[in-house]
């Protein structure tokens, strides 16, 4: 997930007849959140990364592999297919093009955006701190993570994974 200070206007509640004015920031600074979700157990694991280059993403994958995560479902972004990625040795499951709704982590990203967007922040660090707080709340509530990401087709597909992935 790309996190930046380029603001987004969000729907907000206001009394009838009151004009809503939202401040937005237009500052082009970014940080990236690499997030792994296990829909079955409702656990989250995340890393902040500086960019979406293959070498940087490979560091996050290596961390997750060391934590016991054996497979990753993701899209076909350029940084997801470099040689550094394949050298990590994880099972990489690429979803079809233009289908982010098939990736369980996207629902968690939606929940994060719902909580953090529509406000202004003093700095990117302040916004990242709020994201960290929301991630910790989600991580402490595995049932909510399961409700967001554990769809029936994921449970069905899990049984079709190779044995070494399915039982790690």
DSSP file (Angstrom, degrees, kcal/mol; ACC not computed):
  #  RESIDUE AA STRUCTURE BP1 BP2  ACC     N-H-->O    O-->H-N    N-H-->O    O-->H-N    TCO  KAPPA ALPHA  PHI   PSI    X-CA   Y-CA   Z-CA
    1    1 A X              0   0    0      0, 0.0    32,-2.8     0, 0.0     2,-0.5   0.000 360.0 360.0 360.0 130.2    0.0    0.0    0.0
    2    2 A X  E     -A   32   0A   0     30,-0.2     2,-0.5    28,-0.1    30,-0.2  -0.745 360.0-165.8 -85.7 126.9    1.4    3.4   -0.9
    3    3 A X  E     +A   31   0A   0     28,-3.5    28,-2.4    -2,-0.5     2,-0.3  -0.956  23.2 142.3-115.1 125.6    1.1    5.8    1.9
    4    4 A X  E     -A   30   0A   0     -2,-0.5    26,-0.2    26,-0.2    24,-0.1  -0.876  59.7-105.7-150.2-178.0    1.6    9.5    1.2
    5    5 A X  E    S+A   27   0A   0     24,-1.2     2,-1.2    22,-0.6    22,-0.8   0.139  79.2 113.1-103.2  18.1    0.5   13.0    2.0
    6    6 A X  E    S-A   26   0A   0     23,-0.3    20,-0.2    20,-0.2    -2,-0.1  -0.782  70.5-137.9 -88.3  96.9   -1.4   13.4   -1.3
    7    7 A X        -     0   0    0     18,-3.2     2,-0.4    -2,-1.2    17,-0.1   0.043  15.7-147.9 -66.8 162.3   -4.8   13.6    0.3
    8    8 A X        -     0   0    0    111,-0.2   110,-0.5     2,-0.0     2,-0.4  -0.989  17.8-125.6-127.4 136.5   -8.1   12.1   -0.6
    9    9 A X        -     0   0    0     -2,-0.4     2,-0.3   108,-0.1    15,-0.1  -0.674  32.8-168.3 -79.8 133.9  -11.5   13.6    0.0
   10   10 A X        -     0   0    0     -2,-0.4     2,-0.2   108,-0.1   104,-0.0  -0.864  28.6 -96.0-121.2 155.6  -13.7   11.2    1.9
   11   11 A X        -     0   0    0     -2,-0.3     2,-0.3     1,-0.0     0, 0.0  -0.498  47.2-179.3 -67.8 137.4  -17.4   11.2    2.6
   12   12 A X        -     0   0    0     -2,-0.2     2,-0.3     8,-0.0     8,-0.1  -0.959  27.7-110.2-136.8 156.3  -18.2   12.6    6.0
   13   13 A X        +     0   0    0     -2,-0.3     2,-0.3     7,-0.0     0, 0.0  -0.637  40.5 163.4 -86.0 143.3  -21.4   13.2    7.9
   14   14 A X        -     0   0    0     -2,-0.3     3,-0.1     6,-0.1     6,-0.1  -0.980  44.5 -87.0-152.2 154.7  -22.7   16.7    8.5
   15   15 A X    >   -     0   0    0     -2,-0.3     3,-2.0     1,-0.1     0, 0.0  -0.310  61.5 -86.0 -60.8 149.3  -26.0   18.3    9.5
   16   16 A X  T 3  S+     0   0    0      1,-0.3    -1,-0.1     3,-0.0     3,-0.1  -0.312 115.6  20.3 -57.7 134.2  -28.4   18.9    6.6
   17   17 A X  T 3  S+     0   0    0      1,-0.3     2,-0.5    -3,-0.1    -1,-0.3   0.330  93.7 118.9  89.1  -7.2  -27.8   22.3    5.0
   18   18 A X    <   -     0   0    0     -3,-2.0     2,-0.4    -4,-0.0    -1,-0.3  -0.815  62.4-132.9 -95.5 126.0  -24.2   22.6    6.3
   19   19 A X        -     0   0    0     -2,-0.5     2,-0.5    -3,-0.1    -4,-0.1  -0.633  18.8-139.5 -78.9 129.1  -21.5   22.8    3.6
   20   20 A X        -     0   0    0     -2,-0.4     2,-0.5    -8,-0.1    -6,-0.1  -0.755  16.1-168.8 -91.8 130.0  -18.6   20.5    4.4
   21   21 A X        -     0   0    0     -2,-0.5     2,-0.5     2,-0.0    -2,-0.0  -0.979   4.3-167.1-119.4 122.1  -15.1   21.8    3.7
   22   22 A X        -     0   0    0     -2,-0.5     2,-0.3    97,-0.0    97,-0.1  -0.914  13.9-139.5-110.9 131.4  -12.3   19.3    3.8
   23   23 A X        -     0   0    0     -2,-0.5     2,-0.3    95,-0.2    95,-0.0  -0.684  23.5-170.4 -81.2 139.6   -8.7   20.3    3.8
   24   24 A X        -     0   0    0     -2,-0.3     2,-0.4   -17,-0.1    96,-0.1  -0.955  16.1-133.5-128.7 153.8   -6.5   18.1    1.7
   25   25 A X        -     0   0    0     -2,-0.3   -18,-3.2    94,-0.2     2,-0.3  -0.826   9.7-166.4-102.0 142.6   -2.7   17.9    1.4
   26   26 A X  E     +A    6   0A   0     -2,-0.4     2,-0.4   -20,-0.2   -20,-0.2  -0.705  37.7 133.7-128.9  80.8   -1.0   17.9   -1.9
   27   27 A X  E     -A    5   0A   0    -22,-0.8     2,-1.7    -2,-0.3   -22,-0.6  -0.994  50.4-139.5-131.7 123.4    2.5   16.9   -1.1
   28   28 A X  E     +     0   0A   0     -2,-0.4     2,-0.4   -23,-0.1    -2,-0.0  -0.532  55.7 123.8 -90.9  74.1    4.2   14.2   -3.1
   29   29 A X  E     -     0   0A   0     -2,-1.7   -24,-1.2     2,-0.0     2,-0.3  -0.989  37.3-172.1-128.0 141.3    6.1   12.1   -0.5
   30   30 A X  E     -A    4   0A   0     -2,-0.4     2,-0.3   -26,-0.2   -26,-0.2  -0.928  20.7-178.4-137.3 154.7    5.5    8.4   -0.1
   31   31 A X  E     -A    3   0A   0    -28,-2.4   -28,-3.5    -2,-0.3     2,-0.4  -0.953  25.8-132.3-142.2 154.8    6.3    5.4    2.0
   32   32 A X  E     -AB   2  49A   0     17,-2.1    17,-2.9    -2,-0.3     2,-0.6  -0.911   5.5-151.3-120.4 138.9    5.1    1.9    1.3
   33   33 A X  E     - B   0  48A   0    -32,-2.8     2,-0.6    -2,-0.4    15,-0.2  -0.928   5.9-161.7-107.6 117.3    3.5   -0.7    3.5
   34   34 A X  E     - B   0  47A   0     13,-3.0    13,-2.3    -2,-0.6     2,-0.4  -0.892  20.1-175.7 -96.1 120.4    4.2   -4.3    2.7
   35   35 A X  E     - B   0  46A   0     -2,-0.6     2,-0.4    11,-0.2    11,-0.2  -0.965  17.2-166.2-127.1 131.5    1.5   -6.3    4.5
   36   36 A X  E     - B   0  45A   0      9,-3.4     9,-2.2    -2,-0.4     2,-0.4  -0.957  10.2-171.9-113.5 134.2    1.0  -10.1    4.8
   37   37 A X  E     - B   0  44A   0     -2,-0.4     2,-0.8     7,-0.2     7,-0.2  -0.989  17.8-153.9-127.0 134.0   -2.3  -11.5    6.0
   38   38 A X  E  >> - B   0  43A   0      5,-2.6     4,-2.6    -2,-0.4     5,-0.9  -0.896  11.3-166.6-101.9 102.7   -3.1  -15.0    6.9
   39   39 A X  T  45S+     0   0    0     -2,-0.8   111,-0.2     1,-0.2    -1,-0.1   0.788  82.0  57.1 -63.2 -26.9   -6.9  -15.2    6.3
   40   40 A X  T  45S+     0   0    0      1,-0.2    -1,-0.2    -3,-0.1   106,-0.1   0.929 121.1  24.0 -70.9 -44.9   -7.3  -18.5    8.1
   41   41 A X  T  45S-     0   0    0     -3,-0.2    -2,-0.2     2,-0.1    -1,-0.2   0.641 100.8-125.0 -95.9 -15.9   -5.8  -17.4   11.4
   42   42 A X  T  <5 +     0   0    0     -4,-2.6     2,-0.3     1,-0.3   103,-0.2   0.755  58.5 147.1  78.4  23.9   -6.4  -13.7   11.1
   43   43 A X  E   < -B   38   0A   0     -5,-0.9    -5,-2.6   102,-0.1     2,-0.3  -0.682  31.7-157.2 -97.2 150.8   -2.8  -12.8   11.7
   44   44 A X  E     -B   37   0A   0     -2,-0.3     2,-0.3    -7,-0.2    -7,-0.2  -0.918  10.3-177.1-122.4 148.4   -1.0   -9.8   10.1
   45   45 A X  E     +B   36   0A   0     -9,-2.2    -9,-3.4    -2,-0.3     2,-0.3  -0.974  14.9 179.0-142.2 132.0    2.7   -9.2    9.5
   46   46 A X  E     -B   35   0A   0     -2,-0.3     2,-0.3   -11,-0.2   -11,-0.2  -0.946  16.5-171.5-139.3 157.7    4.0   -5.9    8.0
   47   47 A X  E     -B   34   0A   0    -13,-2.3   -13,-3.0    -2,-0.3     2,-0.5  -0.992  23.4-130.7-142.0 140.4    7.1   -4.1    7.0
   48   48 A X  E     -B   33   0A   0     -2,-0.3     2,-0.3   -15,-0.2   -15,-0.2  -0.815  30.8-172.7 -89.3 132.0    7.7   -0.5    6.0
   49   49 A X  E     -B   32   0A   0    -17,-2.9   -17,-2.1    -2,-0.5     3,-0.1  -0.917  28.2-135.0-127.6 155.5    9.7   -0.2    2.8
   50   50 A X  S    S-     0   0    0     -2,-0.3     2,-0.3   -19,-0.2   -20,-0.1   0.795  80.9  -7.7 -80.0 -29.9   11.2    2.7    1.0
   51   51 A X        -     0   0    0      2,-0.1    -1,-0.1   -19,-0.1   -19,-0.1  -0.899  67.2-103.6-155.5-179.8   10.1    1.8   -2.6
   52   52 A X        +     0   0    0     -2,-0.3     2,-0.2     4,-0.1    27,-0.1  -0.011  68.1 132.3-105.9  28.8    8.6   -0.9   -4.7
   53   53 A X     >  -     0   0    0      1,-0.1     4,-2.4    27,-0.1     3,-0.4  -0.507  68.1-113.7 -79.8 152.0   11.8   -2.1   -6.3
   54   54 A X  H  > S+     0   0    0      1,-0.2     4,-2.5     2,-0.2     5,-0.1   0.854 113.8  52.3 -54.6 -42.6   12.5   -5.8   -6.4
   55   55 A X  H  > S+     0   0    0      2,-0.2     4,-1.2     1,-0.2    -1,-0.2   0.885 111.7  46.8 -64.4 -38.3   15.5   -5.7   -4.1
   56   56 A X  H  > S+     0   0    0     -3,-0.4     4,-1.2     2,-0.2     3,-0.2   0.914 113.9  46.8 -70.1 -42.8   13.5   -3.8   -1.4
   57   57 A X  H  X S+     0   0    0     -4,-2.4     4,-2.4     1,-0.2    -2,-0.2   0.876 105.9  60.4 -65.5 -36.8   10.5   -6.1   -1.7
   58   58 A X  H  X S+     0   0    0     -4,-2.5     4,-2.6    -5,-0.3    -1,-0.2   0.856  99.8  56.4 -60.1 -35.3   12.7   -9.1   -1.5
   59   59 A X  H  X S+     0   0    0     -4,-1.2     4,-2.1    -3,-0.2    -1,-0.2   0.915 108.6  46.6 -62.3 -42.5   14.0   -8.0    1.9
   60   60 A X  H  X S+     0   0    0     -4,-1.2     4,-2.4     2,-0.2    -2,-0.2   0.914 112.4  50.2 -65.6 -42.1   10.4   -7.9    3.2
   61   61 A X  H  X S+     0   0    0     -4,-2.4     4,-3.0     1,-0.2    -2,-0.2   0.904 108.9  51.9 -61.7 -41.4    9.7  -11.4    1.7
   62   62 A X  H  X S+     0   0    0     -4,-2.6     4,-2.4     2,-0.2    -1,-0.2   0.911 109.0  50.7 -61.8 -42.3   12.9  -12.7    3.3
   63   63 A X  H  X S+     0   0    0     -4,-2.1     4,-1.2     2,-0.2    -2,-0.2   0.936 112.5  46.4 -59.5 -46.6   11.7  -11.4    6.7
   64   64 A X  H  <>S+     0   0    0     -4,-2.4     5,-2.5     1,-0.2     4,-0.4   0.901 110.2  52.5 -65.4 -40.3    8.3  -13.1    6.2
   65   65 A X  H ><5S+     0   0    0     -4,-3.0     3,-1.5     1,-0.2    -1,-0.2   0.919 108.0  51.4 -61.2 -41.6    9.9  -16.3    5.1
   66   66 A X  H 3<5S+     0   0    0     -4,-2.4    -1,-0.2     1,-0.3    -2,-0.2   0.766 106.5  55.9 -64.3 -24.9   12.0  -16.3    8.3
   67   67 A X  T 3<5S-     0   0    0     -4,-1.2    -1,-0.3    -3,-0.3    -2,-0.2   0.466 128.6 -97.7 -85.3  -3.0    8.7  -15.8   10.2
   68   68 A X  T < 5S+     0   0    0     -3,-1.5     2,-0.5    -4,-0.4    -3,-0.2   0.502  75.8 141.9 102.3   4.3    7.3  -18.9    8.7
   69   69 A X      < -     0   0    0     -5,-2.5    -1,-0.3     1,-0.1    -2,-0.1  -0.702  23.3-179.8 -81.0 126.7    5.2  -17.5    5.8
   70   70 A X        +     0   0    0     -2,-0.5    21,-2.4    95,-0.2     2,-0.3   0.667  56.6  31.4-104.9 -19.8    5.5  -19.8    2.9
   71   71 A X  E     -c   91   0B   0     19,-0.2     2,-0.4    94,-0.1    21,-0.2  -0.981  56.4-158.6-143.6 151.9    3.4  -18.3    0.1
   72   72 A X  E     -c   92   0B   0     19,-2.3    21,-3.4    -2,-0.3     2,-0.5  -0.998   6.4-154.6-132.3 133.3    2.4  -14.9   -1.1
   73   73 A X  E     +c   93   0B   0     -2,-0.4     2,-0.3    19,-0.2    21,-0.2  -0.936  37.1 141.6-103.5 124.8   -0.6  -13.9   -3.3
   74   74 A X  E     -c   94   0B   0     19,-2.2    21,-2.7    -2,-0.5    -2,-0.0  -0.953  45.5 -92.6-155.9 175.9   -0.1  -10.7   -5.2
   75   75 A X        -     0   0    0     -2,-0.3    22,-0.1    19,-0.2    21,-0.1  -0.097  45.4 -95.4 -86.0-173.7   -0.6   -8.8   -8.4
   76   76 A X        +     0   0    0     20,-0.1     5,-0.1    19,-0.1    -1,-0.1  -0.014  62.0 154.2 -95.2  30.3    1.7   -8.5  -11.4
   77   77 A X    >   -     0   0    0      1,-0.1     3,-1.6     3,-0.1     4,-0.2  -0.197  56.4-112.0 -57.5 151.8    3.4   -5.2  -10.4
   78   78 A X  G >  S+     0   0    0      1,-0.3     3,-1.4     2,-0.2     4,-0.2   0.880 116.5  53.3 -55.6 -43.4    6.8   -4.7  -11.9
   79   79 A X  G 3  S+     0   0    0      1,-0.3     3,-0.5     2,-0.1    -1,-0.3   0.650  99.3  65.9 -68.5 -14.1    8.6   -5.0   -8.5
   80   80 A X  G <  S+     0   0    0     -3,-1.6    -1,-0.3     1,-0.2    -2,-0.2   0.434 101.2  47.3 -86.4   0.8    6.9   -8.3   -7.8
   81   81 A X  S <  S+     0   0    0     -3,-1.4    -1,-0.2    -4,-0.2    -2,-0.1   0.294  77.3 122.8-128.7  12.2    8.6  -10.2  -10.6
   82   82 A X  S >> S-     0   0    0     -3,-0.5     4,-1.4    -4,-0.2     3,-0.6  -0.218  73.5-107.6 -73.1 166.3   12.3   -9.4  -10.4
   83   83 A X  H 3> S+     0   0    0      1,-0.2     4,-1.6     2,-0.2    -1,-0.1   0.811 118.0  61.9 -63.9 -29.6   15.1  -12.0  -10.0
   84   84 A X  H 3> S+     0   0    0      1,-0.2     4,-0.6     2,-0.2    -1,-0.2   0.869 101.8  53.2 -63.2 -34.9   15.6  -10.9   -6.4
   85   85 A X  H X4 S+     0   0    0     -3,-0.6     3,-1.2     1,-0.2     4,-0.5   0.939 108.3  47.6 -65.5 -48.4   12.1  -11.9   -5.6
   86   86 A X  H >< S+     0   0    0     -4,-1.4     3,-0.8     1,-0.3    -1,-0.2   0.801 103.3  63.6 -65.4 -28.5   12.5  -15.4   -7.0
   87   87 A X  H 3< S+     0   0    0     -4,-1.6    -1,-0.3     1,-0.2    -2,-0.2   0.713  86.8  72.2 -69.9 -19.7   15.8  -15.9   -5.2
   88   88 A X  T << S-     0   0    0     -3,-1.2    -1,-0.2    -4,-0.6    -2,-0.2   0.849  99.3-134.7 -65.1 -33.0   13.9  -15.6   -1.8
   89   89 A X    <   +     0   0    0     -3,-0.8     2,-0.2    -4,-0.5    -3,-0.1   0.723  52.9 138.2  88.6  22.1   12.4  -19.1   -2.4
   90   90 A X        -     0   0    0     -5,-0.4     2,-0.5     1,-0.0    -1,-0.3  -0.633  63.0-102.5 -92.9 157.5    8.8  -18.5   -1.4
   91   91 A X  E     -c   71   0B   0    -21,-2.4   -19,-2.3    -2,-0.2     2,-0.6  -0.714  39.4-157.5 -76.3 123.7    5.8  -19.8   -3.4
   92   92 A X  E     -c   72   0B   0     -2,-0.5     2,-0.7   -21,-0.2   -19,-0.2  -0.926   8.3-167.2-110.9 119.0    4.5  -16.8   -5.4
   93   93 A X  E     -c   73   0B   0    -21,-3.4   -19,-2.2    -2,-0.6     2,-0.5  -0.911  10.8-155.2-109.1 109.8    0.9  -16.9   -6.5
   94   94 A X  E     -c   74   0B   0     -2,-0.7   -19,-0.2   -21,-0.2     2,-0.1  -0.724   7.6-142.2 -90.7 129.0    0.1  -14.3   -9.0
   95   95 A X        -     0   0    0    -21,-2.7   -19,-0.1    -2,-0.5     3,-0.1  -0.441  34.4 -85.0 -82.5 161.7   -3.4  -13.1   -9.3
   96   96 A X    >   -     0   0    0      1,-0.1     3,-0.8     3,-0.1    -1,-0.1  -0.225  57.4 -85.1 -63.0 155.9   -5.0  -12.3  -12.7
   97   97 A X  T 3  S+     0   0    0      1,-0.2    -1,-0.1   -22,-0.1   -22,-0.0  -0.280 110.1  12.6 -60.3 147.0   -4.5   -8.8  -14.1
   98   98 A X  T 3  S+     0   0    0      1,-0.1    -1,-0.2    -3,-0.1     3,-0.1   0.837  96.6 111.5  57.1  39.4   -6.9   -6.1  -13.0
   99   99 A X    X   +     0   0    0     -3,-0.8     3,-1.9     1,-0.1     4,-0.3  -0.340  20.4 148.3-136.6  55.6   -8.3   -8.2  -10.2
  100  100 A X  G >   +     0   0    0      1,-0.3     3,-1.7     2,-0.2     6,-0.3   0.768  67.6  73.1 -63.6 -21.8   -7.3   -6.7   -6.8
  101  101 A X  G 3  S+     0   0    0      1,-0.3    -1,-0.3    -3,-0.1     6,-0.1   0.674  88.3  62.7 -66.1 -14.0  -10.5   -7.9   -5.3
  102  102 A X  G <  S+     0   0    0     -3,-1.9     2,-0.6    -6,-0.1    -1,-0.3   0.615  85.3  85.8 -83.5 -12.5   -9.1  -11.4   -5.4
  103  103 A X  S X> S-     0   0    0     -3,-1.7     3,-1.5    -4,-0.3     4,-0.5  -0.800  70.4-149.8 -93.5 119.7   -6.2  -10.5   -3.0
  104  104 A X  H >> S+     0   0    0     -2,-0.6     3,-0.8     1,-0.3     4,-0.8   0.797  93.3  63.5 -59.2 -29.4   -7.2  -10.8    0.7
  105  105 A X  H 3> S+     0   0    0      1,-0.2     4,-2.3     2,-0.2    -1,-0.3   0.775  88.3  70.3 -69.0 -23.8   -4.8   -8.1    1.7
  106  106 A X  H <> S+     0   0    0     -3,-1.5     4,-2.4    -6,-0.3    -1,-0.2   0.852  94.4  54.5 -62.7 -33.8   -6.7   -5.5   -0.3
  107  107 A X  H <X S+     0   0    0     -3,-0.8     4,-1.9    -4,-0.5    -1,-0.2   0.869 108.0  49.4 -67.1 -34.9   -9.7   -5.7    2.1
  108  108 A X  H  X S+     0   0    0     -4,-0.8     4,-2.4     2,-0.2    -2,-0.2   0.905 109.7  51.7 -68.5 -40.7   -7.3   -4.9    5.0
  109  109 A X  H  X S+     0   0    0     -4,-2.3     4,-2.9     1,-0.2     5,-0.2   0.911 107.8  52.5 -60.2 -42.2   -5.9   -1.9    2.9
  110  110 A X  H  X S+     0   0    0     -4,-2.4     4,-2.4     1,-0.2    -1,-0.2   0.920 109.3  49.2 -59.0 -43.8   -9.5   -0.7    2.4
  111  111 A X  H  X S+     0   0    0     -4,-1.9     4,-1.4     2,-0.2    -1,-0.2   0.910 111.6  49.1 -63.3 -42.1  -10.1   -0.8    6.1
  112  112 A X  H  X S+     0   0    0     -4,-2.4     4,-2.0     1,-0.2     3,-0.4   0.940 111.3  48.7 -62.4 -46.7   -6.9    1.1    6.8
  113  113 A X  H  X S+     0   0    0     -4,-2.9     4,-2.5     1,-0.2    -2,-0.2   0.886 106.6  57.0 -61.8 -38.3   -7.7    3.8    4.3
  114  114 A X  H  < S+     0   0    0     -4,-2.4    -1,-0.2    -5,-0.2    -2,-0.2   0.864 112.7  42.0 -59.0 -35.6  -11.2    4.1    5.8
  115  115 A X  H  < S+     0   0    0     -4,-1.4    -2,-0.2    -3,-0.4    -1,-0.2   0.803 124.7  30.9 -82.5 -30.2   -9.6    4.9    9.1
  116  116 A X  H >< S+     0   0    0     -4,-2.0     3,-0.6    -5,-0.1    -3,-0.2   0.739  97.3  83.8-107.4 -24.9   -6.8    7.2    8.0
  117  117 A X  T 3< S+     0   0    0     -4,-2.5     3,-0.1    -5,-0.3  -108,-0.1  -0.355  72.1  50.8 -82.4 163.0   -7.8    9.1    4.9
  118  118 A X  T 3  S+     0   0    0   -110,-0.5     2,-0.3     1,-0.4    -1,-0.2   0.503  95.7  87.5  90.3   5.7   -9.9   12.3    4.9
  119  119 A X  S <  S-     0   0    0     -3,-0.6    -1,-0.4   -97,-0.1     2,-0.3  -0.873  73.3-122.0-128.1 163.1   -7.6   14.0    7.5
  120  120 A X        -     0   0    0     -2,-0.3     2,-0.3    -3,-0.1   -96,-0.0  -0.818  23.2-158.0-104.9 151.2   -4.4   16.1    7.2
  121  121 A X        -     0   0    0     -2,-0.3     3,-0.1     1,-0.1     4,-0.0  -0.927  23.1-130.7-127.4 149.8   -1.2   15.1    8.9
  122  122 A X  S    S-     0   0    0     -2,-0.3     2,-0.3     1,-0.2    -1,-0.1   0.842  88.8  -6.4 -68.0 -33.2    1.8   17.2    9.9
  123  123 A X  S  > S-     0   0    0      1,-0.1     4,-1.8    -3,-0.0    -1,-0.2  -0.962  71.0-103.2-154.5 167.4    4.2   14.8    8.4
  124  124 A X  H  > S+     0   0    0     -2,-0.3     4,-2.6     1,-0.2     5,-0.2   0.850 120.7  58.2 -64.8 -33.7    4.4   11.4    6.7
  125  125 A X  H  > S+     0   0    0      2,-0.2     4,-2.1     1,-0.2    -1,-0.2   0.890 103.9  51.7 -62.4 -39.2    5.8   10.0   10.0
  126  126 A X  H  > S+     0   0    0      2,-0.2     4,-1.7     1,-0.2    -1,-0.2   0.914 111.4  46.5 -63.9 -41.7    2.7   11.2   11.8
  127  127 A X  H  X S+     0   0    0     -4,-1.8     4,-2.2     1,-0.2    -2,-0.2   0.906 111.1  51.8 -67.1 -40.4    0.5    9.4    9.2
  128  128 A X  H  X S+     0   0    0     -4,-2.6     4,-2.6     1,-0.2    -1,-0.2   0.862 106.4  55.3 -63.2 -35.4    2.6    6.3    9.4
  129  129 A X  H  X S+     0   0    0     -4,-2.1     4,-2.2     2,-0.2    -1,-0.2   0.905 107.5  48.6 -63.3 -41.8    2.2    6.3   13.2
  130  130 A X  H  X S+     0   0    0     -4,-1.7     4,-2.3     2,-0.2    -2,-0.2   0.900 110.9  50.8 -65.0 -40.4   -1.6    6.4   12.8
  131  131 A X  H  X S+     0   0    0     -4,-2.2     4,-2.8     2,-0.2    -2,-0.2   0.925 108.6  52.1 -62.0 -44.3   -1.4    3.5   10.4
  132  132 A X  H  X S+     0   0    0     -4,-2.6     4,-2.5     1,-0.2    -2,-0.2   0.915 109.0  50.3 -57.6 -43.8    0.8    1.5   12.8
  133  133 A X  H  X S+     0   0    0     -4,-2.2     4,-2.0     1,-0.2    -1,-0.2   0.920 112.1  46.8 -61.5 -43.8   -1.8    2.1   15.6
  134  134 A X  H  X S+     0   0    0     -4,-2.3     4,-2.4     2,-0.2    -2,-0.2   0.893 111.3  51.7 -66.1 -39.3   -4.6    0.8   13.3
  135  135 A X  H  X S+     0   0    0     -4,-2.8     4,-3.0     1,-0.2    -2,-0.2   0.907 108.8  50.7 -62.5 -41.5   -2.5   -2.2   12.3
  136  136 A X  H  X S+     0   0    0     -4,-2.5     4,-1.7     2,-0.2    -1,-0.2   0.886 109.5  50.9 -64.6 -38.2   -1.9   -3.1   15.9
  137  137 A X  H  < S+     0   0    0     -4,-2.0     4,-0.4     2,-0.2    -2,-0.2   0.929 113.2  45.3 -63.2 -44.6   -5.6   -2.8   16.6
  138  138 A X  H >< S+     0   0    0     -4,-2.4     3,-1.6     1,-0.2     7,-0.4   0.921 110.9  52.8 -64.3 -43.1   -6.4   -5.1   13.7
  139  139 A X  H 3< S+     0   0    0     -4,-3.0     3,-0.3     1,-0.3    -1,-0.2   0.823 106.2  54.5 -62.6 -30.8   -3.6   -7.5   14.7
  140  140 A X  T 3< S+     0   0    0     -4,-1.7     2,-0.3     1,-0.2    -1,-0.3   0.558 106.8  55.5 -78.8  -7.5   -5.1   -7.7   18.2
  141  141 A X    X>  +     0   0    0     -3,-1.6     4,-1.6    -4,-0.4     3,-0.8  -0.652  60.1 169.7-126.2  75.0   -8.5   -8.7   16.7
  142  142 A X  H 3> S+     0   0    0     -2,-0.3     4,-2.6    -3,-0.3     5,-0.2   0.803  76.7  62.0 -58.2 -29.9   -8.0  -11.8   14.5
  143  143 A X  H 3> S+     0   0    0      2,-0.2     4,-2.2     1,-0.2    -1,-0.3   0.900 103.3  48.9 -64.1 -39.2  -11.7  -12.3   14.1
  144  144 A X  H <> S+     0   0    0     -3,-0.8     4,-1.9     2,-0.2    -1,-0.2   0.905 110.7  50.6 -65.6 -40.7  -12.0   -8.9   12.4
  145  145 A X  H  X S+     0   0    0     -4,-1.6     4,-2.4    -7,-0.4     5,-0.3   0.911 110.1  50.4 -63.2 -41.5   -9.1   -9.8   10.1
  146  146 A X  H  X S+     0   0    0     -4,-2.6     4,-2.5     1,-0.2    -2,-0.2   0.901 108.6  52.1 -62.7 -40.4  -10.8  -13.1    9.3
  147  147 A X  H  < S+     0   0    0     -4,-2.2    -1,-0.2     1,-0.2    -2,-0.2   0.873 114.5  44.0 -62.9 -35.7  -14.1  -11.3    8.5
  148  148 A X  H  < S+     0   0    0     -4,-1.9    -2,-0.2    -5,-0.1    -1,-0.2   0.876 131.9  14.2 -74.3 -38.0  -12.2   -9.0    6.1
  149  149 A X  H  < S+     0   0    0     -4,-2.4     2,-1.4    -5,-0.1  -110,-0.2   0.551  94.5  91.8-123.8 -10.0  -10.1  -11.6    4.3
  150  150 A X     <  +     0   0    0     -4,-2.5    -1,-0.1    -5,-0.3     2,-0.1  -0.571  53.4 171.7 -96.8  76.1  -11.2  -15.2    4.8
  151  151 A X    >>  -     0   0    0     -2,-1.4     4,-1.9     1,-0.1     3,-0.7  -0.425  44.6-111.6 -83.0 159.0  -13.5  -15.7    1.9
  152  152 A X  H 3> S+     0   0    0      1,-0.3     4,-2.5     2,-0.2     5,-0.2   0.858 116.6  54.6 -60.4 -37.7  -14.9  -19.2    1.0
  153  153 A X  H 3> S+     0   0    0      1,-0.2     4,-2.3     2,-0.2    -1,-0.3   0.804 106.2  53.2 -70.1 -25.8  -13.0  -19.4   -2.2
  154  154 A X  H <> S+     0   0    0     -3,-0.7     4,-2.1     2,-0.2    -1,-0.2   0.925 109.8  47.6 -70.4 -44.7   -9.7  -18.8   -0.3
  155  155 A X  H  X S+     0   0    0     -4,-1.9     4,-0.9     1,-0.2    -2,-0.2   0.908 114.4  47.3 -60.6 -41.3  -10.6  -21.6    2.1
  156  156 A X  H >< S+     0   0    0     -4,-2.5     3,-0.5     1,-0.2     4,-0.3   0.918 112.7  48.3 -66.1 -43.1  -11.4  -23.9   -0.9
  157  157 A X  H >< S+     0   0    0     -4,-2.3     3,-1.5     1,-0.2     4,-0.4   0.800  99.4  68.4 -68.5 -28.7   -8.2  -22.9   -2.7
  158  158 A X  H >< S+     0   0    0     -4,-2.1     3,-1.3     1,-0.3    -1,-0.2   0.879  94.7  56.3 -59.1 -37.9   -6.1  -23.5    0.4
  159  159 A X  T << S+     0   0    0     -4,-0.9    -1,-0.3    -3,-0.5    -2,-0.2   0.660 103.7  55.3 -68.3 -14.8   -6.8  -27.2    0.1
  160  160 A X  T <  S+     0   0    0     -3,-1.5    -1,-0.2    -4,-0.3    -2,-0.2   0.451  83.4 107.0 -98.3  -1.8   -5.4  -27.3   -3.4
  161  161 A X  S <  S-     0   0    0     -3,-1.3    -3,-0.0    -4,-0.4     5,-0.0  -0.364  86.6 -84.7 -71.6 156.0   -2.0  -25.8   -2.6
  162  162 A X    >>  -     0   0    0      1,-0.1     4,-2.6     2,-0.1     3,-1.2  -0.296  42.8-112.8 -57.3 147.7    1.1  -28.0   -2.6
  163  163 A X  H 3> S+     0   0    0      1,-0.3     4,-1.8     2,-0.2    -1,-0.1   0.861 114.6  57.0 -53.6 -43.2    1.5  -29.9    0.7
  164  164 A X  H 34 S+     0   0    0      1,-0.2    -1,-0.3     2,-0.2    -2,-0.1   0.814 115.1  38.6 -63.8 -28.4    4.7  -28.1    1.6
  165  165 A X  H X4 S+     0   0    0     -3,-1.2     3,-1.5     2,-0.1    -2,-0.2   0.892 112.3  55.9 -83.8 -44.4    2.9  -24.7    1.4
  166  166 A X  H 3< S+     0   0    0     -4,-2.6    -2,-0.2     1,-0.3    -3,-0.2   0.763 113.2  39.8 -63.5 -27.0   -0.4  -25.8    2.9
  167  167 A X  T 3<        0   0    0     -4,-1.8    -1,-0.3    -5,-0.2    -2,-0.1   0.168 360.0 360.0-111.8  19.7    1.1  -27.1    6.1
  168  168 A X    <         0   0    0     -3,-1.5    -1,-0.2    -5,-0.1    -2,-0.1   0.461 360.0 360.0 -98.4 360.0    3.7  -24.5    6.8
